[in-house]
């Protein structure tokens, strides 16, 4: 894989979003298997997170800590409220107490199926930051928007709505995931050139909203049918700093192969 030309200070992040799969026993087996497949060298230059269901978080946390598995614990969603009469929701401080490091915010499925608005996304990412965790903020266009040439406008509006008003240092420390909605769970993948173009555009928007330094510092993942076969090419782009992996992260062997492809040829410290 060609050496990336992006900012060497941006350390790649590969995140496995298990969505509504794996009960707590399956989750334990999966993270144990992942721990056996990942060596210290595999993660020397990159970060890795796994995002199980809420019912599996405690089980996965225990395995990660007991076996010193080199992955961070992540959650898939949380409320923007710290507590209250919100039946079925999970509060950010509850996740923080479990050792969660990363929280996915504004995933397209949360927006589409559960009515999560740009305003709620903005409030949620601030709640995540407030409790010492890192939000992975998802943005992306539908197939119709892509065909109508509205990709950049959609990415601009979602990114701006999420970040406007945040201090530059907070923006610099979060993660943005570019998820072309038409590629999620469909087997279709953006070309490396398309992924780079979209991520570079997002980086430019971040620069306009929070300043050039924040734009260069923020990590931007690509998400959408990432597989071991295409990971190296996608992550070899200068503005793609990692991957948000869906279905391929459910199998430890497949996810480990993506992690290894992401770390190949990247010097420690990137």
LODOPA-401465 format. One line per field, with one value per residue (C-alpha): residue in three letters; residue number from 1; x, z, y. Coordinates in steps of 0.1 Angstrom, whole numbers, plus 5000, padded with zeros to 4 digits. Layout:
N
aa	(Ala | ...)
i	(NUM | ...)
px	(X | ...)
pz	(Z | ...)
py	(Y | ...)
This chain:
270
aa	(Unk | Unk | Unk | Unk | Unk | Unk | Unk | Unk | Unk | Unk | Unk | Unk | Unk | Unk | Unk | Unk | Unk | Unk | Unk | Unk | Unk | Unk | Unk | Unk | Unk | Unk | Unk | Unk | Unk | Unk | Unk | Unk | Unk | Unk | Unk | Unk | Unk | Unk | Unk | Unk | Unk | Unk | Unk | Unk | Unk | Unk | Unk | Unk | Unk | Unk | Unk | Unk | Unk | Unk | Unk | Unk | Unk | Unk | Unk | Unk | Unk | Unk | Unk | Unk | Unk | Unk | Unk | Unk | Unk | Unk | Unk | Unk | Unk | Unk | Unk | Unk | Unk | Unk | Unk | Unk | Unk | Unk | Unk | Unk | Unk | Unk | Unk | Unk | Unk | Unk | Unk | Unk | Unk | Unk | Unk | Unk | Unk | Unk | Unk | Unk | Unk | Unk | Unk | Unk | Unk | Unk | Unk | Unk | Unk | Unk | Unk | Unk | Unk | Unk | Unk | Unk | Unk | Unk | Unk | Unk | Unk | Unk | Unk | Unk | Unk | Unk | Unk | Unk | Unk | Unk | Unk | Unk | Unk | Unk | Unk | Unk | Unk | Unk | Unk | Unk | Unk | Unk | Unk | Unk | Unk | Unk | Unk | Unk | Unk | Unk | Unk | Unk | Unk | Unk | Unk | Unk | Unk | Unk | Unk | Unk | Unk | Unk | Unk | Unk | Unk | Unk | Unk | Unk | Unk | Unk | Unk | Unk | Unk | Unk | Unk | Unk | Unk | Unk | Unk | Unk | Unk | Unk | Unk | Unk | Unk | Unk | Unk | Unk | Unk | Unk | Unk | Unk | Unk | Unk | Unk | Unk | Unk | Unk | Unk | Unk | Unk | Unk | Unk | Unk | Unk | Unk | Unk | Unk | Unk | Unk | Unk | Unk | Unk | Unk | Unk | Unk | Unk | Unk | Unk | Unk | Unk | Unk | Unk | Unk | Unk | Unk | Unk | Unk | Unk | Unk | Unk | Unk | Unk | Unk | Unk | Unk | Unk | Unk | Unk | Unk | Unk | Unk | Unk | Unk | Unk | Unk | Unk | Unk | Unk | Unk | Unk | Unk | Unk | Unk | Unk | Unk | Unk | Unk | Unk | Unk | Unk | Unk | Unk | Unk | Unk | Unk | Unk | Unk | Unk | Unk)
i	(1 | 2 | 3 | 4 | 5 | 6 | 7 | 8 | 9 | 10 | 11 | 12 | 13 | 14 | 15 | 16 | 17 | 18 | 19 | 20 | 21 | 22 | 23 | 24 | 25 | 26 | 27 | 28 | 29 | 30 | 31 | 32 | 33 | 34 | 35 | 36 | 37 | 38 | 39 | 40 | 41 | 42 | 43 | 44 | 45 | 46 | 47 | 48 | 49 | 50 | 51 | 52 | 53 | 54 | 55 | 56 | 57 | 58 | 59 | 60 | 61 | 62 | 63 | 64 | 65 | 66 | 67 | 68 | 69 | 70 | 71 | 72 | 73 | 74 | 75 | 76 | 77 | 78 | 79 | 80 | 81 | 82 | 83 | 84 | 85 | 86 | 87 | 88 | 89 | 90 | 91 | 92 | 93 | 94 | 95 | 96 | 97 | 98 | 99 | 100 | 101 | 102 | 103 | 104 | 105 | 106 | 107 | 108 | 109 | 110 | 111 | 112 | 113 | 114 | 115 | 116 | 117 | 118 | 119 | 120 | 121 | 122 | 123 | 124 | 125 | 126 | 127 | 128 | 129 | 130 | 131 | 132 | 133 | 134 | 135 | 136 | 137 | 138 | 139 | 140 | 141 | 142 | 143 | 144 | 145 | 146 | 147 | 148 | 149 | 150 | 151 | 152 | 153 | 154 | 155 | 156 | 157 | 158 | 159 | 160 | 161 | 162 | 163 | 164 | 165 | 166 | 167 | 168 | 169 | 170 | 171 | 172 | 173 | 174 | 175 | 176 | 177 | 178 | 179 | 180 | 181 | 182 | 183 | 184 | 185 | 186 | 187 | 188 | 189 | 190 | 191 | 192 | 193 | 194 | 195 | 196 | 197 | 198 | 199 | 200 | 201 | 202 | 203 | 204 | 205 | 206 | 207 | 208 | 209 | 210 | 211 | 212 | 213 | 214 | 215 | 216 | 217 | 218 | 219 | 220 | 221 | 222 | 223 | 224 | 225 | 226 | 227 | 228 | 229 | 230 | 231 | 232 | 233 | 234 | 235 | 236 | 237 | 238 | 239 | 240 | 241 | 242 | 243 | 244 | 245 | 246 | 247 | 248 | 249 | 250 | 251 | 252 | 253 | 254 | 255 | 256 | 257 | 258 | 259 | 260 | 261 | 262 | 263 | 264 | 265 | 266 | 267 | 268 | 269 | 270)
px	(5000 | 5013 | 5023 | 4994 | 5001 | 4978 | 4987 | 5010 | 4996 | 4962 | 4962 | 4939 | 4908 | 4891 | 4857 | 4835 | 4798 | 4779 | 4745 | 4717 | 4737 | 4754 | 4739 | 4763 | 4776 | 4783 | 4799 | 4823 | 4833 | 4838 | 4860 | 4880 | 4886 | 4896 | 4921 | 4937 | 4941 | 4955 | 4991 | 5008 | 5023 | 4989 | 4978 | 5011 | 5002 | 4964 | 4934 | 4907 | 4872 | 4843 | 4807 | 4785 | 4748 | 4740 | 4732 | 4767 | 4788 | 4796 | 4805 | 4828 | 4844 | 4853 | 4869 | 4889 | 4902 | 4909 | 4927 | 4943 | 4929 | 4942 | 4909 | 4887 | 4851 | 4825 | 4788 | 4764 | 4742 | 4732 | 4707 | 4716 | 4702 | 4722 | 4692 | 4654 | 4622 | 4633 | 4622 | 4645 | 4673 | 4709 | 4726 | 4761 | 4774 | 4763 | 4785 | 4814 | 4812 | 4816 | 4848 | 4833 | 4858 | 4839 | 4802 | 4786 | 4764 | 4739 | 4743 | 4721 | 4700 | 4693 | 4684 | 4662 | 4645 | 4643 | 4639 | 4672 | 4675 | 4706 | 4697 | 4696 | 4729 | 4745 | 4732 | 4742 | 4778 | 4782 | 4769 | 4794 | 4822 | 4810 | 4814 | 4850 | 4842 | 4849 | 4819 | 4821 | 4798 | 4782 | 4773 | 4764 | 4741 | 4714 | 4715 | 4689 | 4710 | 4741 | 4724 | 4711 | 4746 | 4738 | 4765 | 4787 | 4756 | 4744 | 4778 | 4782 | 4748 | 4752 | 4788 | 4780 | 4749 | 4768 | 4799 | 4788 | 4796 | 4820 | 4854 | 4881 | 4900 | 4869 | 4863 | 4899 | 4896 | 4864 | 4859 | 4837 | 4825 | 4816 | 4789 | 4774 | 4740 | 4736 | 4767 | 4757 | 4748 | 4743 | 4777 | 4782 | 4813 | 4824 | 4855 | 4887 | 4885 | 4849 | 4858 | 4887 | 4868 | 4840 | 4864 | 4885 | 4853 | 4843 | 4877 | 4874 | 4840 | 4855 | 4882 | 4856 | 4836 | 4864 | 4896 | 4923 | 4941 | 4910 | 4903 | 4937 | 4935 | 4901 | 4900 | 4876 | 4866 | 4849 | 4820 | 4801 | 4808 | 4844 | 4860 | 4896 | 4898 | 4892 | 4904 | 4940 | 4930 | 4903 | 4925 | 4954 | 4938 | 4953 | 4921 | 4907 | 4918 | 4901 | 4870 | 4836 | 4829 | 4795 | 4787 | 4823 | 4831 | 4808 | 4834 | 4866 | 4888 | 4874 | 4876 | 4911 | 4921 | 4907 | 4926 | 4958 | 4952 | 4947 | 4979 | 5001 | 5028 | 5018 | 5048 | 5041 | 5030 | 5008)
pz	(5000 | 4991 | 5020 | 5029 | 5022 | 5049 | 5082 | 5100 | 5133 | 5125 | 5139 | 5120 | 5137 | 5127 | 5144 | 5143 | 5146 | 5155 | 5152 | 5165 | 5163 | 5188 | 5223 | 5252 | 5248 | 5211 | 5218 | 5244 | 5219 | 5191 | 5212 | 5226 | 5191 | 5180 | 5208 | 5197 | 5161 | 5168 | 5177 | 5193 | 5159 | 5142 | 5164 | 5170 | 5146 | 5146 | 5171 | 5171 | 5187 | 5189 | 5194 | 5207 | 5217 | 5251 | 5266 | 5258 | 5268 | 5303 | 5291 | 5264 | 5288 | 5312 | 5285 | 5271 | 5305 | 5318 | 5286 | 5279 | 5243 | 5224 | 5214 | 5228 | 5239 | 5220 | 5220 | 5191 | 5204 | 5236 | 5247 | 5248 | 5283 | 5314 | 5332 | 5334 | 5323 | 5289 | 5288 | 5268 | 5264 | 5278 | 5293 | 5285 | 5321 | 5322 | 5292 | 5307 | 5339 | 5318 | 5303 | 5269 | 5248 | 5216 | 5209 | 5174 | 5170 | 5142 | 5123 | 5092 | 5107 | 5138 | 5115 | 5092 | 5115 | 5148 | 5136 | 5149 | 5136 | 5131 | 5163 | 5183 | 5167 | 5178 | 5213 | 5216 | 5205 | 5230 | 5258 | 5247 | 5249 | 5282 | 5298 | 5285 | 5255 | 5218 | 5194 | 5160 | 5141 | 5110 | 5079 | 5044 | 5014 | 5001 | 4966 | 4954 | 4967 | 4950 | 4917 | 4919 | 4925 | 4961 | 4979 | 4988 | 4999 | 5021 | 5037 | 5043 | 5060 | 5083 | 5093 | 5099 | 5119 | 5141 | 5148 | 5147 | 5179 | 5193 | 5205 | 5179 | 5203 | 5208 | 5171 | 5165 | 5189 | 5176 | 5147 | 5117 | 5097 | 5060 | 5053 | 5019 | 5028 | 4995 | 5004 | 5039 | 5041 | 5003 | 4992 | 4971 | 4980 | 4971 | 4949 | 4967 | 4947 | 4957 | 4994 | 4992 | 4975 | 5001 | 5031 | 5017 | 5013 | 5049 | 5061 | 5042 | 5059 | 5093 | 5085 | 5076 | 5108 | 5134 | 5117 | 5096 | 5125 | 5136 | 5099 | 5096 | 5130 | 5129 | 5120 | 5092 | 5087 | 5056 | 5063 | 5037 | 5029 | 5040 | 5035 | 5037 | 5000 | 4997 | 5030 | 5020 | 4989 | 5008 | 5037 | 5015 | 5006 | 5022 | 5039 | 5049 | 5085 | 5092 | 5087 | 5103 | 5096 | 5098 | 5088 | 5082 | 5119 | 5132 | 5123 | 5142 | 5114 | 5088 | 5111 | 5121 | 5084 | 5079 | 5110 | 5096 | 5062 | 5078 | 5098 | 5070 | 5060 | 5085 | 5107 | 5145 | 5157 | 5127)
py	(5000 | 5034 | 5056 | 5080 | 5116 | 5129 | 5146 | 5122 | 5134 | 5118 | 5083 | 5059 | 5046 | 5014 | 5009 | 4979 | 4987 | 4955 | 4971 | 4949 | 4917 | 4894 | 4887 | 4890 | 4854 | 4859 | 4893 | 4877 | 4850 | 4876 | 4899 | 4870 | 4857 | 4892 | 4895 | 4862 | 4875 | 4910 | 4913 | 4944 | 4951 | 4952 | 4981 | 4999 | 5026 | 5026 | 5027 | 5001 | 5002 | 4978 | 4989 | 4961 | 4964 | 4980 | 4946 | 4934 | 4964 | 4952 | 4918 | 4931 | 4956 | 4928 | 4907 | 4936 | 4945 | 4910 | 4899 | 4933 | 4932 | 4962 | 4977 | 5004 | 5000 | 5019 | 5024 | 5028 | 5056 | 5075 | 5101 | 5138 | 5140 | 5130 | 5115 | 5117 | 5101 | 5089 | 5053 | 5030 | 5056 | 5053 | 5083 | 5094 | 5092 | 5055 | 5048 | 5067 | 5047 | 5015 | 5027 | 5036 | 5056 | 5062 | 5068 | 5067 | 5098 | 5105 | 5072 | 5072 | 5044 | 5065 | 5095 | 5074 | 5050 | 5069 | 5105 | 5118 | 5154 | 5175 | 5194 | 5162 | 5150 | 5183 | 5180 | 5144 | 5149 | 5177 | 5154 | 5127 | 5152 | 5166 | 5131 | 5126 | 5103 | 5109 | 5111 | 5095 | 5119 | 5103 | 5123 | 5110 | 5113 | 5091 | 5076 | 5101 | 5130 | 5115 | 5112 | 5148 | 5161 | 5171 | 5151 | 5181 | 5202 | 5174 | 5169 | 5206 | 5210 | 5180 | 5188 | 5224 | 5217 | 5192 | 5213 | 5250 | 5267 | 5240 | 5252 | 5245 | 5222 | 5200 | 5198 | 5188 | 5159 | 5143 | 5118 | 5122 | 5092 | 5097 | 5072 | 5072 | 5058 | 5040 | 5019 | 5009 | 4972 | 4970 | 4956 | 4987 | 5007 | 5042 | 5042 | 5053 | 5085 | 5092 | 5085 | 5108 | 5135 | 5134 | 5132 | 5161 | 5181 | 5174 | 5184 | 5217 | 5223 | 5216 | 5241 | 5268 | 5261 | 5256 | 5268 | 5254 | 5236 | 5218 | 5208 | 5193 | 5175 | 5160 | 5123 | 5113 | 5077 | 5061 | 5037 | 5017 | 4980 | 4981 | 4946 | 4932 | 4934 | 4971 | 4985 | 4992 | 5012 | 5032 | 5039 | 5048 | 5081 | 5112 | 5124 | 5090 | 5083 | 5051 | 5030 | 5026 | 4989 | 4973 | 4938 | 4928 | 4936 | 4908 | 4881 | 4884 | 4870 | 4894 | 4924 | 4916 | 4914 | 4949 | 4962 | 4946 | 4961 | 4995 | 4993 | 4979 | 5003 | 5030 | 5041 | 5041 | 5075 | 5083)
